[in-house]
């Protein structure tokens, strides 16, 4: 993540994120968390405060890790059941 700072506000630009994160964050983050920052004469319309981005990442990737872990456990159980003599 590339954190920028302007007037004490630490933020991440959605347009600068990897493609998969760009797609996921725009679909899942609370729209009120996406802010506009006027830096000089340049309007940055796709900013998320760094702490909001961090929370989003933790929530999104913990959820993903839980799903992967559950799938792995289910597969392992199926393999054990299939190879255990009856």
C-alpha angles and dihedrals in degrees: 000000000000109000117199126193128211123171090342095310114123110205146160123223113227091212089061095054125100112275096254092051092046091056096043097045094049090052099043113028121092105264090227088066091064107087138183120232123195106212107185103308094334119098114211103198100177107058130137120189110251094242091051090049091049092051091047091051093049092048095044097045096040088054090048092048091050091052092048091047091050091049091050091050091049092049092047091051091049092050092049091048092049094049099040112100114238 
